[in-house]
Amino acid sequence: MADPRPSITDKRRSFRQLHESGCFAIPNPWDIGSARYLQSLGYKALATTSSGFAWSKGYNDNAVPRDTVLAHLNELVEASDLPINADFESGFASGLGGLADNVRLAVETGIAGLSIEDSTGDRANPLLPIDAAVDRIRAARHAIDKAGGDVMLVGRAECFLVGRTDLDETIARLTAYSMAGADCLYAPGIRSREQIAALVAAVAPKPLNLLIGHASPLTMAEVAELGVRRVSVGGALARAAWGGMMRAARMLADEGRFDAFADAASGVELDDFFRDDRRRRQLG
């Protein structure tokens, strides 16, 4: 009997098609359970979250070893029928050769997309010089093309996240990454309608990913009207889960009270969901 689950090629093809028109949400699970639940809600694609996964493993963001991240990517690809976009941080290598090797390893996990950011982790010099960042996008592009070319490359400009809120610099970086081979562009930290519209126009006709990881007044419909093609939430779903756990645990520790459990998900509902999900996958 043929496997009814979509192949890696199918996932990558559908992922590219999602970026061709309209606007879609691409939420960020941090483990198998959250990925399968999000899939059940009808989303068309998922993206990993470096922060959400790091916290689940007891790390701070950007501190998880490369091989642990690669195993996580493989796990989510196997767990979900949806295309997976990888938050691949800055590529886990300082040199271009190492970056290319790591991108190849990520592609081999079966992901449909992969992002490379331009941050350094150095507070004194938080962003790579633009020429160096462009070289890294080119190296990632070459590695993807050598592996077959069907994985989407996302170029990330981290300017606003590190306090460099000059929109012109962000636009210059994104357009340079686009010319270097990025298929989709992304500038986390952008919030205002004016900023969003400016970035959409600057990178067109290529798609823009917008991060909304806060209680934004914008809706998906309004974001779509601005020309955004996809919306991710980063670590927001993981933070929401952590927020509920932390509030309940602190209330119990500080006050000896259990009130916060009133908002907890039903254990019966969760068991029923995962039981049915497992059966569907076994029968499928």
Beta strands, then each sheet from edge to edge (+ up, - down):
strand 1: 24-26
strand 2: 46-47
strand 3: 84-87
strand 4: 113-117
strand 5: 152-156
strand 6: 184-186
strand 7: 208-211
strand 8: 230-232
sheet 1: 1+ 8+ 7+ 6+ 5+ 4+ 3+ 2+
end
